[in-house]
């Protein structure tokens, strides 16, 4: 399955929407789009995984790297992942304790928005 990654902006928050499978072959595509979002200098970035059917350790590593970069400037990575396989993988790996996981995109964007917004 192919991977589609698109960067947009919602209420001043960078949102990276992902559809398909994130694995060792497609992970670099996600990493590249996340780097663009991180380059904006914001403290909150949302990754919408609601269209993802599969994510492996490479994809999770991309998310952790982005989270660390945001955390170094006092921010946090917000992930939209409706209940299902992806949420289960995030929970099984313990990343739900590190990443802010939301079941709805609007909730993730609201949580990632700057306090003054």
Biopython code that builds the backbone (N, CA, C, O; Angstrom):
import numpy as np
from Bio.PDB.StructureBuilder import StructureBuilder

atoms = [
    (1, "UNK", "N", (0.848, -1.186, 0.000)),
    (1, "UNK", "CA", (0.000, 0.000, 0.000)),
    (1, "UNK", "C", (0.886, 1.239, 0.000)),
    (1, "UNK", "O", (1.909, 1.281, 0.683)),
    (2, "UNK", "N", (0.497, 2.220, -0.750)),
    (2, "UNK", "CA", (1.244, 3.465, -0.838)),
    (2, "UNK", "C", (1.031, 4.323, 0.396)),
    (2, "UNK", "O", (0.117, 4.103, 1.190)),
    (3, "UNK", "N", (1.897, 5.299, 0.527)),
    (3, "UNK", "CA", (1.780, 6.263, 1.613)),
    (3, "UNK", "C", (1.548, 7.638, 1.015)),
    (3, "UNK", "O", (2.239, 8.054, 0.085)),
    (4, "UNK", "N", (0.566, 8.335, 1.563)),
    (4, "UNK", "CA", (0.306, 9.711, 1.176)),
    (4, "UNK", "C", (0.471, 10.563, 2.423)),
    (4, "UNK", "O", (-0.111, 10.275, 3.469)),
    (5, "UNK", "N", (1.273, 11.616, 2.298)),
    (5, "UNK", "CA", (1.522, 12.511, 3.416)),
    (5, "UNK", "C", (1.298, 13.940, 2.924)),
    (5, "UNK", "O", (1.837, 14.344, 1.893)),
    (6, "UNK", "N", (0.501, 14.697, 3.672)),
    (6, "UNK", "CA", (0.220, 16.080, 3.284)),
    (6, "UNK", "C", (0.298, 16.979, 4.504)),
    (6, "UNK", "O", (-0.264, 16.675, 5.556)),
    (7, "UNK", "N", (0.993, 18.075, 4.350)),
    (7, "UNK", "CA", (1.082, 19.063, 5.415)),
    (7, "UNK", "C", (0.104, 20.197, 5.177)),
    (7, "UNK", "O", (0.034, 20.749, 4.079)),
    (8, "UNK", "N", (-0.650, 20.543, 6.211)),
    (8, "UNK", "CA", (-1.594, 21.654, 6.137)),
    (8, "UNK", "C", (-1.481, 22.469, 7.419)),
    (8, "UNK", "O", (-0.637, 22.198, 8.273)),
    (9, "UNK", "N", (-2.330, 23.452, 7.537)),
    (9, "UNK", "CA", (-2.372, 24.306, 8.715)),
    (9, "UNK", "C", (-3.819, 24.430, 9.155)),
    (9, "UNK", "O", (-4.701, 24.717, 8.344)),
    (10, "UNK", "N", (-4.061, 24.214, 10.439)),
    (10, "UNK", "CA", (-5.409, 24.403, 10.987)),
    (10, "UNK", "C", (-5.290, 25.258, 12.235)),
    (10, "UNK", "O", (-4.670, 24.856, 13.219)),
    (11, "UNK", "N", (-5.876, 26.412, 12.188)),
    (11, "UNK", "CA", (-5.865, 27.340, 13.321)),
    (11, "UNK", "C", (-4.451, 27.647, 13.791)),
    (11, "UNK", "O", (-4.207, 27.774, 14.990)),
    (12, "UNK", "N", (-3.523, 27.766, 12.852)),
    (12, "UNK", "CA", (-2.140, 28.077, 13.188)),
    (12, "UNK", "C", (-1.317, 26.892, 13.645)),
    (12, "UNK", "O", (-0.167, 27.054, 14.054)),
    (13, "UNK", "N", (-1.893, 25.698, 13.581)),
    (13, "UNK", "CA", (-1.198, 24.483, 14.013)),
    (13, "UNK", "C", (-0.823, 23.661, 12.780)),
    (13, "UNK", "O", (-1.687, 23.361, 11.956)),
    (14, "UNK", "N", (0.458, 23.293, 12.643)),
    (14, "UNK", "CA", (0.833, 22.412, 11.538)),
    (14, "UNK", "C", (0.206, 21.028, 11.734)),
    (14, "UNK", "O", (0.305, 20.435, 12.808)),
    (15, "UNK", "N", (-0.437, 20.530, 10.683)),
    (15, "UNK", "CA", (-1.049, 19.209, 10.719)),
    (15, "UNK", "C", (-0.463, 18.383, 9.576)),
    (15, "UNK", "O", (-0.490, 18.798, 8.417)),
    (16, "UNK", "N", (0.062, 17.215, 9.916)),
    (16, "UNK", "CA", (0.594, 16.290, 8.930)),
    (16, "UNK", "C", (-0.384, 15.124, 8.855)),
    (16, "UNK", "O", (-0.505, 14.341, 9.797)),
    (17, "UNK", "N", (-1.083, 15.016, 7.722)),
    (17, "UNK", "CA", (-2.072, 13.959, 7.530)),
    (17, "UNK", "C", (-1.436, 12.806, 6.762)),
    (17, "UNK", "O", (-0.778, 13.007, 5.741)),
    (18, "UNK", "N", (-1.645, 11.598, 7.271)),
    (18, "UNK", "CA", (-0.992, 10.415, 6.726)),
    (18, "UNK", "C", (-2.045, 9.380, 6.359)),
    (18, "UNK", "O", (-2.970, 9.115, 7.127)),
    (19, "UNK", "N", (-1.888, 8.800, 5.169)),
    (19, "UNK", "CA", (-2.784, 7.735, 4.711)),
    (19, "UNK", "C", (-1.935, 6.612, 4.125)),
    (19, "UNK", "O", (-1.015, 6.858, 3.345)),
    (20, "UNK", "N", (-2.250, 5.381, 4.507)),
    (20, "UNK", "CA", (-1.537, 4.229, 3.972)),
    (20, "UNK", "C", (-0.794, 3.471, 5.055)),
    (20, "UNK", "O", (-1.287, 3.318, 6.173)),
    (21, "UNK", "N", (0.401, 2.996, 4.714)),
    (21, "UNK", "CA", (1.228, 2.231, 5.640)),
    (21, "UNK", "C", (2.548, 2.941, 5.876)),
    (21, "UNK", "O", (3.200, 3.388, 4.932)),
    (22, "UNK", "N", (2.940, 3.044, 7.136)),
    (22, "UNK", "CA", (4.204, 3.674, 7.492)),
    (22, "UNK", "C", (5.151, 2.559, 7.914)),
    (22, "UNK", "O", (4.945, 1.909, 8.938)),
    (23, "UNK", "N", (6.190, 2.347, 7.112)),
    (23, "UNK", "CA", (7.148, 1.292, 7.394)),
    (23, "UNK", "C", (8.549, 1.755, 7.010)),
    (23, "UNK", "O", (8.774, 2.940, 6.762)),
    (24, "UNK", "N", (9.474, 0.824, 6.963)),
    (24, "UNK", "CA", (10.867, 1.162, 6.684)),
    (24, "UNK", "C", (11.029, 1.848, 5.321)),
    (24, "UNK", "O", (11.940, 2.655, 5.139)),
    (25, "UNK", "N", (10.162, 1.536, 4.381)),
    (25, "UNK", "CA", (10.263, 2.119, 3.047)),
    (25, "UNK", "C", (9.603, 3.490, 2.944)),
    (25, "UNK", "O", (10.066, 4.349, 2.194)),
    (26, "UNK", "N", (8.537, 3.695, 3.687)),
    (26, "UNK", "CA", (7.785, 4.944, 3.574)),
    (26, "UNK", "C", (8.049, 5.921, 4.722)),
    (26, "UNK", "O", (7.659, 7.086, 4.646)),
    (27, "UNK", "N", (8.701, 5.458, 5.766)),
    (27, "UNK", "CA", (9.001, 6.308, 6.915)),
    (27, "UNK", "C", (9.719, 7.604, 6.558)),
    (27, "UNK", "O", (9.402, 8.652, 7.119)),
    (28, "UNK", "N", (10.695, 7.555, 5.622)),
    (28, "UNK", "CA", (11.384, 8.795, 5.264)),
    (28, "UNK", "C", (10.457, 9.878, 4.694)),
    (28, "UNK", "O", (10.728, 11.068, 4.851)),
    (29, "UNK", "N", (9.378, 9.476, 4.041)),
    (29, "UNK", "CA", (8.422, 10.451, 3.504)),
    (29, "UNK", "C", (7.738, 11.187, 4.658)),
    (29, "UNK", "O", (7.583, 12.407, 4.622)),
    (30, "UNK", "N", (7.334, 10.435, 5.676)),
    (30, "UNK", "CA", (6.729, 11.044, 6.863)),
    (30, "UNK", "C", (7.744, 11.927, 7.572)),
    (30, "UNK", "O", (7.416, 13.042, 7.977)),
    (31, "UNK", "N", (8.968, 11.447, 7.727)),
    (31, "UNK", "CA", (10.015, 12.232, 8.392)),
    (31, "UNK", "C", (10.215, 13.573, 7.695)),
    (31, "UNK", "O", (10.336, 14.604, 8.356)),
    (32, "UNK", "N", (10.250, 13.565, 6.373)),
    (32, "UNK", "CA", (10.473, 14.796, 5.612)),
    (32, "UNK", "C", (9.358, 15.814, 5.855)),
    (32, "UNK", "O", (9.628, 16.999, 6.051)),
    (33, "UNK", "N", (8.119, 15.356, 5.841)),
    (33, "UNK", "CA", (7.001, 16.278, 6.059)),
    (33, "UNK", "C", (6.976, 16.793, 7.499)),
    (33, "UNK", "O", (6.646, 17.954, 7.739)),
    (34, "UNK", "N", (7.325, 15.929, 8.456)),
    (34, "UNK", "CA", (7.397, 16.371, 9.855)),
    (34, "UNK", "C", (8.505, 17.396, 10.045)),
    (34, "UNK", "O", (8.346, 18.340, 10.819)),
    (35, "UNK", "N", (9.615, 17.225, 9.357)),
    (35, "UNK", "CA", (10.707, 18.200, 9.457)),
    (35, "UNK", "C", (10.254, 19.568, 8.965)),
    (35, "UNK", "O", (10.639, 20.589, 9.536)),
    (36, "UNK", "N", (9.437, 19.600, 7.907)),
    (36, "UNK", "CA", (8.897, 20.873, 7.416)),
    (36, "UNK", "C", (8.012, 21.518, 8.483)),
    (36, "UNK", "O", (8.095, 22.722, 8.723)),
    (37, "UNK", "N", (7.173, 20.714, 9.115)),
    (37, "UNK", "CA", (6.286, 21.241, 10.155)),
    (37, "UNK", "C", (7.091, 21.740, 11.351)),
    (37, "UNK", "O", (6.783, 22.791, 11.912)),
    (38, "UNK", "N", (8.115, 20.992, 11.741)),
    (38, "UNK", "CA", (8.951, 21.385, 12.879)),
    (38, "UNK", "C", (9.743, 22.652, 12.584)),
    (38, "UNK", "O", (10.023, 23.436, 13.491)),
    (39, "UNK", "N", (10.102, 22.855, 11.332)),
    (39, "UNK", "CA", (10.880, 24.034, 10.943)),
    (39, "UNK", "C", (10.102, 25.328, 11.156)),
    (39, "UNK", "O", (10.693, 26.408, 11.177)),
    (40, "UNK", "N", (8.799, 25.231, 11.313)),
    (40, "UNK", "CA", (7.987, 26.429, 11.558)),
    (40, "UNK", "C", (8.221, 27.005, 12.946)),
    (40, "UNK", "O", (7.851, 28.147, 13.218)),
    (41, "UNK", "N", (8.835, 26.217, 13.824)),
    (41, "UNK", "CA", (9.168, 26.717, 15.146)),
    (41, "UNK", "C", (8.047, 26.669, 16.159)),
    (41, "UNK", "O", (8.198, 27.200, 17.260)),
    (42, "UNK", "N", (6.935, 26.056, 15.828)),
    (42, "UNK", "CA", (5.824, 25.978, 16.770)),
    (42, "UNK", "C", (6.121, 24.938, 17.854)),
    (42, "UNK", "O", (7.018, 24.109, 17.702)),
    (43, "UNK", "N", (5.376, 24.992, 18.919)),
    (43, "UNK", "CA", (5.575, 24.022, 20.001)),
    (43, "UNK", "C", (4.557, 22.892, 19.938)),
    (43, "UNK", "O", (4.632, 21.949, 20.726)),
    (44, "UNK", "N", (3.613, 22.972, 19.017)),
    (44, "UNK", "CA", (2.626, 21.910, 18.861)),
    (44, "UNK", "C", (2.470, 21.528, 17.402)),
    (44, "UNK", "O", (2.235, 22.382, 16.547)),
    (45, "UNK", "N", (2.603, 20.239, 17.125)),
    (45, "UNK", "CA", (2.401, 19.701, 15.786)),
    (45, "UNK", "C", (1.453, 18.517, 15.918)),
    (45, "UNK", "O", (1.548, 17.735, 16.864)),
    (46, "UNK", "N", (0.535, 18.393, 14.958)),
    (46, "UNK", "CA", (-0.416, 17.284, 14.960)),
    (46, "UNK", "C", (-0.085, 16.342, 13.808)),
    (46, "UNK", "O", (0.158, 16.779, 12.683)),
    (47, "UNK", "N", (-0.079, 15.049, 14.103)),
    (47, "UNK", "CA", (0.051, 14.028, 13.070)),
    (47, "UNK", "C", (-1.270, 13.262, 13.049)),
    (47, "UNK", "O", (-1.642, 12.610, 14.025)),
    (48, "UNK", "N", (-1.962, 13.352, 11.931)),
    (48, "UNK", "CA", (-3.253, 12.680, 11.783)),
    (48, "UNK", "C", (-3.014, 11.291, 11.182)),
    (48, "UNK", "O", (-2.744, 11.151, 9.989)),
    (49, "UNK", "N", (-3.119, 10.277, 12.031)),
    (49, "UNK", "CA", (-2.908, 8.900, 11.609)),
    (49, "UNK", "C", (-4.228, 8.169, 11.359)),
    (49, "UNK", "O", (-4.243, 6.942, 11.262)),
    (50, "UNK", "N", (-5.326, 8.904, 11.253)),
    (50, "UNK", "CA", (-6.623, 8.249, 11.107)),
    (50, "UNK", "C", (-6.739, 7.455, 9.812)),
    (50, "UNK", "O", (-7.588, 6.569, 9.718)),
    (51, "UNK", "N", (-5.913, 7.747, 8.814)),
    (51, "UNK", "CA", (-5.945, 7.010, 7.557)),
    (51, "UNK", "C", (-4.862, 5.965, 7.439)),
    (51, "UNK", "O", (-4.647, 5.413, 6.360)),
    (52, "UNK", "N", (-4.171, 5.683, 8.536)),
    (52, "UNK", "CA", (-3.060, 4.724, 8.513)),
    (52, "UNK", "C", (-3.567, 3.329, 8.854)),
    (52, "UNK", "O", (-4.260, 3.130, 9.851)),
    (53, "UNK", "N", (-3.210, 2.374, 8.012)),
    (53, "UNK", "CA", (-3.618, 0.983, 8.216)),
    (53, "UNK", "C", (-2.556, 0.181, 8.965)),
    (53, "UNK", "O", (-2.868, -0.832, 9.591)),
    (54, "UNK", "N", (-1.294, 0.637, 8.899)),
    (54, "UNK", "CA", (-0.190, -0.112, 9.504)),
    (54, "UNK", "C", (0.942, 0.852, 9.825)),
    (54, "UNK", "O", (1.231, 1.765, 9.051)),
    (55, "UNK", "N", (1.579, 0.644, 10.968)),
    (55, "UNK", "CA", (2.771, 1.411, 11.321)),
    (55, "UNK", "C", (3.741, 0.465, 12.012)),
    (55, "UNK", "O", (3.355, -0.286, 12.908)),
    (56, "UNK", "N", (5.010, 0.504, 11.590)),
    (56, "UNK", "CA", (6.010, -0.364, 12.219)),
    (56, "UNK", "C", (6.950, 0.466, 13.082)),
    (56, "UNK", "O", (6.714, 1.652, 13.312)),
    (57, "UNK", "N", (8.001, -0.157, 13.550)),
    (57, "UNK", "CA", (8.933, 0.522, 14.452)),
    (57, "UNK", "C", (9.608, 1.722, 13.794)),
    (57, "UNK", "O", (9.953, 2.687, 14.475)),
    (58, "UNK", "N", (9.797, 1.672, 12.486)),
    (58, "UNK", "CA", (10.380, 2.823, 11.789)),
    (58, "UNK", "C", (9.456, 4.028, 11.897)),
    (58, "UNK", "O", (9.902, 5.133, 12.208)),
    (59, "UNK", "N", (8.176, 3.816, 11.643)),
    (59, "UNK", "CA", (7.205, 4.900, 11.742)),
    (59, "UNK", "C", (7.094, 5.439, 13.154)),
    (59, "UNK", "O", (7.006, 6.649, 13.364)),
    (60, "UNK", "N", (7.097, 4.530, 14.125)),
    (60, "UNK", "CA", (7.053, 4.963, 15.529)),
    (60, "UNK", "C", (8.304, 5.757, 15.879)),
    (60, "UNK", "O", (8.239, 6.733, 16.627)),
    (61, "UNK", "N", (9.438, 5.339, 15.339)),
    (61, "UNK", "CA", (10.687, 6.065, 15.575)),
    (61, "UNK", "C", (10.643, 7.479, 15.013)),
    (61, "UNK", "O", (11.181, 8.407, 15.617)),
    (62, "UNK", "N", (10.007, 7.642, 13.866)),
    (62, "UNK", "CA", (9.848, 8.978, 13.272)),
    (62, "UNK", "C", (9.023, 9.864, 14.208)),
    (62, "UNK", "O", (9.345, 11.035, 14.411)),
    (63, "UNK", "N", (7.967, 9.302, 14.769)),
    (63, "UNK", "CA", (7.126, 10.058, 15.699)),
    (63, "UNK", "C", (7.898, 10.435, 16.962)),
    (63, "UNK", "O", (7.788, 11.561, 17.447)),
    (64, "UNK", "N", (8.673, 9.501, 17.489)),
    (64, "UNK", "CA", (9.458, 9.760, 18.709)),
    (64, "UNK", "C", (10.497, 10.850, 18.446)),
    (64, "UNK", "O", (10.696, 11.729, 19.285)),
    (65, "UNK", "N", (11.153, 10.799, 17.299)),
    (65, "UNK", "CA", (12.146, 11.824, 16.960)),
    (65, "UNK", "C", (11.496, 13.203, 16.898)),
    (65, "UNK", "O", (12.041, 14.170, 17.431)),
    (66, "UNK", "N", (10.338, 13.298, 16.254)),
    (66, "UNK", "CA", (9.630, 14.582, 16.181)),
    (66, "UNK", "C", (9.228, 15.045, 17.573)),
    (66, "UNK", "O", (9.341, 16.228, 17.896)),
    (67, "UNK", "N", (8.756, 14.111, 18.399)),
    (67, "UNK", "CA", (8.378, 14.465, 19.773)),
    (67, "UNK", "C", (9.577, 15.027, 20.536)),
    (67, "UNK", "O", (9.457, 16.039, 21.227)),
    (68, "UNK", "N", (10.717, 14.380, 20.412)),
    (68, "UNK", "CA", (11.920, 14.854, 21.125)),
    (68, "UNK", "C", (12.316, 16.259, 20.689)),
    (68, "UNK", "O", (12.709, 17.084, 21.515)),
    (69, "UNK", "N", (12.213, 16.528, 19.394)),
    (69, "UNK", "CA", (12.551, 17.859, 18.901)),
    (69, "UNK", "C", (11.592, 18.902, 19.468)),
    (69, "UNK", "O", (12.011, 19.992, 19.859)),
    (70, "UNK", "N", (10.316, 18.567, 19.510)),
    (70, "UNK", "CA", (9.339, 19.494, 20.087)),
    (70, "UNK", "C", (9.550, 19.655, 21.585)),
    (70, "UNK", "O", (9.475, 20.766, 22.108)),
    (71, "UNK", "N", (9.812, 18.556, 22.273)),
    (71, "UNK", "CA", (10.014, 18.610, 23.730)),
    (71, "UNK", "C", (11.222, 19.466, 24.084)),
    (71, "UNK", "O", (11.239, 20.106, 25.135)),
    (72, "UNK", "N", (12.235, 19.485, 23.218)),
    (72, "UNK", "CA", (13.430, 20.281, 23.509)),
    (72, "UNK", "C", (13.139, 21.774, 23.521)),
    (72, "UNK", "O", (13.926, 22.558, 24.051)),
    (73, "UNK", "N", (12.010, 22.171, 22.936)),
    (73, "UNK", "CA", (11.613, 23.590, 22.971)),
    (73, "UNK", "C", (10.308, 23.788, 23.728)),
    (73, "UNK", "O", (9.598, 24.774, 23.527)),
    (74, "UNK", "N", (10.005, 22.829, 24.606)),
    (74, "UNK", "CA", (8.838, 22.957, 25.472)),
    (74, "UNK", "C", (7.527, 22.571, 24.829)),
    (74, "UNK", "O", (6.464, 22.932, 25.333)),
    (75, "UNK", "N", (7.577, 21.850, 23.733)),
    (75, "UNK", "CA", (6.358, 21.481, 23.015)),
    (75, "UNK", "C", (6.037, 20.006, 23.127)),
    (75, "UNK", "O", (6.643, 19.267, 23.903)),
    (76, "UNK", "N", (5.061, 19.598, 22.322)),
    (76, "UNK", "CA", (4.609, 18.211, 22.358)),
    (76, "UNK", "C", (4.022, 17.821, 21.006)),
    (76, "UNK", "O", (3.404, 18.635, 20.320)),
    (77, "UNK", "N", (4.228, 16.574, 20.643)),
    (77, "UNK", "CA", (3.631, 16.038, 19.429)),
    (77, "UNK", "C", (2.251, 15.491, 19.775)),
    (77, "UNK", "O", (2.096, 14.737, 20.736)),
    (78, "UNK", "N", (1.261, 15.872, 18.995)),
    (78, "UNK", "CA", (-0.107, 15.407, 19.190)),
    (78, "UNK", "C", (-0.466, 14.477, 18.039)),
    (78, "UNK", "O", (-0.258, 14.807, 16.871)),
    (79, "UNK", "N", (-0.998, 13.329, 18.377)),
    (79, "UNK", "CA", (-1.335, 12.325, 17.383)),
    (79, "UNK", "C", (-2.837, 12.100, 17.395)),
    (79, "UNK", "O", (-3.434, 11.882, 18.449)),
    (80, "UNK", "N", (-3.443, 12.155, 16.211)),
    (80, "UNK", "CA", (-4.854, 11.794, 16.068)),
    (80, "UNK", "C", (-4.885, 10.367, 15.563)),
    (80, "UNK", "O", (-4.450, 10.078, 14.449)),
    (81, "UNK", "N", (-5.405, 9.479, 16.396)),
    (81, "UNK", "CA", (-5.513, 8.066, 16.032)),
    (81, "UNK", "C", (-6.786, 7.510, 16.645)),
    (81, "UNK", "O", (-6.812, 7.160, 17.825)),
    (82, "UNK", "N", (-7.842, 7.428, 15.846)),
    (82, "UNK", "CA", (-9.085, 6.858, 16.370)),
    (82, "UNK", "C", (-8.841, 5.434, 16.873)),
    (82, "UNK", "O", (-7.918, 4.754, 16.425)),
    (83, "UNK", "N", (-9.676, 5.000, 17.802)),
    (83, "UNK", "CA", (-9.532, 3.663, 18.366)),
    (83, "UNK", "C", (-9.372, 2.629, 17.258)),
    (83, "UNK", "O", (-10.101, 2.646, 16.266)),
    (84, "UNK", "N", (-8.419, 1.738, 17.437)),
    (84, "UNK", "CA", (-8.173, 0.695, 16.446)),
    (84, "UNK", "C", (-6.754, 0.193, 16.546)),
    (84, "UNK", "O", (-6.104, 0.318, 17.584)),
    (85, "UNK", "N", (-6.280, -0.382, 15.446)),
    (85, "UNK", "CA", (-4.952, -0.998, 15.439)),
    (85, "UNK", "C", (-3.831, -0.026, 15.764)),
    (85, "UNK", "O", (-2.929, -0.362, 16.532)),
    (86, "UNK", "N", (-3.868, 1.154, 15.204)),
    (86, "UNK", "CA", (-2.779, 2.110, 15.412)),
    (86, "UNK", "C", (-2.733, 2.551, 16.868)),
    (86, "UNK", "O", (-1.654, 2.635, 17.454)),
    (87, "UNK", "N", (-3.877, 2.829, 17.450)),
    (87, "UNK", "CA", (-3.934, 3.196, 18.866)),
    (87, "UNK", "C", (-3.414, 2.065, 19.734)),
    (87, "UNK", "O", (-2.721, 2.305, 20.723)),
    (88, "UNK", "N", (-3.743, 0.841, 19.371)),
    (88, "UNK", "CA", (-3.265, -0.324, 20.123)),
    (88, "UNK", "C", (-1.751, -0.437, 20.063)),
    (88, "UNK", "O", (-1.111, -0.716, 21.076)),
    (89, "UNK", "N", (-1.172, -0.224, 18.891)),
    (89, "UNK", "CA", (0.284, -0.289, 18.748)),
    (89, "UNK", "C", (0.941, 0.789, 19.600)),
    (89, "UNK", "O", (1.935, 0.531, 20.278)),
    (90, "UNK", "N", (0.389, 1.989, 19.566)),
    (90, "UNK", "CA", (0.940, 3.087, 20.363)),
    (90, "UNK", "C", (0.863, 2.743, 21.852)),
    (90, "UNK", "O", (1.809, 3.005, 22.595)),
    (91, "UNK", "N", (-0.236, 2.169, 22.286)),
    (91, "UNK", "CA", (-0.398, 1.795, 23.700)),
    (91, "UNK", "C", (0.530, 0.635, 24.080)),
    (91, "UNK", "O", (1.155, 0.665, 25.140)),
    (92, "UNK", "N", (0.620, -0.376, 23.230)),
    (92, "UNK", "CA", (1.473, -1.536, 23.530)),
    (92, "UNK", "C", (2.944, -1.167, 23.667)),
    (92, "UNK", "O", (3.674, -1.782, 24.444)),
    (93, "UNK", "N", (3.376, -0.166, 22.914)),
    (93, "UNK", "CA", (4.774, 0.265, 22.983)),
    (93, "UNK", "C", (5.026, 1.264, 24.107)),
    (93, "UNK", "O", (6.170, 1.631, 24.372)),
    (94, "UNK", "N", (3.954, 1.701, 24.767)),
    (94, "UNK", "CA", (4.100, 2.662, 25.853)),
    (94, "UNK", "C", (4.219, 4.100, 25.385)),
    (94, "UNK", "O", (4.423, 5.004, 26.195)),
    (95, "UNK", "N", (4.093, 4.316, 24.090)),
    (95, "UNK", "CA", (4.218, 5.678, 23.570)),
    (95, "UNK", "C", (3.040, 6.566, 23.921)),
    (95, "UNK", "O", (3.119, 7.788, 23.795)),
    (96, "UNK", "N", (1.940, 5.955, 24.364)),
    (96, "UNK", "CA", (0.802, 6.777, 24.778)),
    (96, "UNK", "C", (1.124, 7.580, 26.034)),
    (96, "UNK", "O", (0.413, 8.531, 26.358)),
    (97, "UNK", "N", (2.188, 7.207, 26.746)),
    (97, "UNK", "CA", (2.624, 7.963, 27.917)),
    (97, "UNK", "C", (3.489, 9.159, 27.514)),
    (97, "UNK", "O", (3.703, 10.073, 28.310)),
    (98, "UNK", "N", (3.981, 9.145, 26.279)),
    (98, "UNK", "CA", (4.875, 10.198, 25.802)),
    (98, "UNK", "C", (4.161, 11.124, 24.824)),
    (98, "UNK", "O", (4.246, 12.348, 24.932)),
    (99, "UNK", "N", (3.460, 10.526, 23.874)),
    (99, "UNK", "CA", (2.750, 11.297, 22.861)),
    (99, "UNK", "C", (1.356, 11.644, 23.364)),
    (99, "UNK", "O", (0.754, 10.883, 24.122)),
    (100, "UNK", "N", (0.858, 12.772, 22.949)),
    (100, "UNK", "CA", (-0.521, 13.138, 23.272)),
    (100, "UNK", "C", (-1.404, 12.516, 22.199)),
    (100, "UNK", "O", (-1.411, 12.973, 21.056)),
    (101, "UNK", "N", (-2.148, 11.478, 22.561)),
    (101, "UNK", "CA", (-2.984, 10.755, 21.603)),
    (101, "UNK", "C", (-4.434, 11.202, 21.750)),
    (101, "UNK", "O", (-4.988, 11.208, 22.849)),
    (102, "UNK", "N", (-5.035, 11.574, 20.630)),
    (102, "UNK", "CA", (-6.417, 12.049, 20.599)),
    (102, "UNK", "C", (-7.205, 11.205, 19.610)),
    (102, "UNK", "O", (-6.658, 10.750, 18.605)),
    (103, "UNK", "N", (-8.476, 10.995, 19.886)),
    (103, "UNK", "CA", (-9.299, 10.205, 18.975)),
    (103, "UNK", "C", (-9.930, 11.048, 17.873)),
    (103, "UNK", "O", (-10.433, 10.502, 16.891)),
    (104, "UNK", "N", (-9.911, 12.364, 18.021)),
    (104, "UNK", "CA", (-10.496, 13.256, 17.017)),
    (104, "UNK", "C", (-9.492, 14.343, 16.631)),
    (104, "UNK", "O", (-8.773, 14.872, 17.479)),
    (105, "UNK", "N", (-9.458, 14.663, 15.352)),
    (105, "UNK", "CA", (-8.522, 15.661, 14.850)),
    (105, "UNK", "C", (-8.754, 17.028, 15.479)),
    (105, "UNK", "O", (-7.796, 17.713, 15.835)),
    (106, "UNK", "N", (-10.003, 17.429, 15.621)),
    (106, "UNK", "CA", (-10.296, 18.732, 16.227)),
    (106, "UNK", "C", (-9.733, 18.824, 17.648)),
    (106, "UNK", "O", (-9.212, 19.866, 18.047)),
    (107, "UNK", "N", (-9.840, 17.739, 18.402)),
    (107, "UNK", "CA", (-9.292, 17.722, 19.767)),
    (107, "UNK", "C", (-7.778, 17.881, 19.748)),
    (107, "UNK", "O", (-7.216, 18.610, 20.566)),
    (108, "UNK", "N", (-7.119, 17.202, 18.820)),
    (108, "UNK", "CA", (-5.667, 17.285, 18.711)),
    (108, "UNK", "C", (-5.220, 18.700, 18.348)),
    (108, "UNK", "O", (-4.277, 19.235, 18.932)),
    (109, "UNK", "N", (-5.902, 19.289, 17.386)),
    (109, "UNK", "CA", (-5.566, 20.666, 16.970)),
    (109, "UNK", "C", (-5.786, 21.637, 18.113)),
    (109, "UNK", "O", (-4.950, 22.506, 18.359)),
    (110, "UNK", "N", (-6.887, 21.503, 18.803)),
    (110, "UNK", "CA", (-7.179, 22.394, 19.950)),
    (110, "UNK", "C", (-6.097, 22.269, 21.013)),
    (110, "UNK", "O", (-5.643, 23.278, 21.553)),
    (111, "UNK", "N", (-5.677, 21.045, 21.319)),
    (111, "UNK", "CA", (-4.666, 20.819, 22.344)),
    (111, "UNK", "C", (-3.307, 21.331, 21.922)),
    (111, "UNK", "O", (-2.519, 21.751, 22.769)),
    (112, "UNK", "N", (-3.009, 21.305, 20.622)),
    (112, "UNK", "CA", (-1.701, 21.734, 20.125)),
    (112, "UNK", "C", (-1.608, 23.233, 19.890)),
    (112, "UNK", "O", (-0.514, 23.772, 19.721)),
    (113, "UNK", "N", (-2.745, 23.904, 19.878)),
    (113, "UNK", "CA", (-2.770, 25.344, 19.594)),
    (113, "UNK", "C", (-2.039, 26.122, 20.684)),
    (113, "UNK", "O", (-2.094, 25.756, 21.858)),
    (114, "UNK", "N", (-1.364, 27.182, 20.297)),
    (114, "UNK", "CA", (-0.702, 28.028, 21.296)),
    (114, "UNK", "C", (-1.707, 28.540, 22.316)),
    (114, "UNK", "O", (-2.875, 28.755, 21.992)),
    (115, "UNK", "N", (-1.258, 28.732, 23.529)),
    (115, "UNK", "CA", (-2.138, 29.155, 24.632)),
    (115, "UNK", "C", (-2.848, 30.481, 24.321)),
    (115, "UNK", "O", (-3.958, 30.719, 24.796)),
    (116, "UNK", "N", (-2.210, 31.330, 23.533)),
    (116, "UNK", "CA", (-2.793, 32.628, 23.229)),
    (116, "UNK", "C", (-3.841, 32.556, 22.125)),
    (116, "UNK", "O", (-4.531, 33.539, 21.855)),
    (117, "UNK", "N", (-3.964, 31.372, 21.474)),
    (117, "UNK", "CA", (-4.909, 31.256, 20.364)),
    (117, "UNK", "C", (-6.325, 31.066, 20.848)),
    (117, "UNK", "O", (-7.245, 30.951, 20.037)),
]
sb = StructureBuilder()
sb.init_structure("model")
sb.init_model(0)
sb.init_chain("A")
sb.init_seg("    ")
for serial, (resi, resn, name, xyz) in enumerate(atoms, 1):
    if name == "N":
        sb.init_residue(resn, " ", resi, " ")
    sb.init_atom(name, np.array(xyz, "f"), 0.0, 1.0, " ", f" {name:<3s}", serial, name[0])
structure = sb.get_structure()
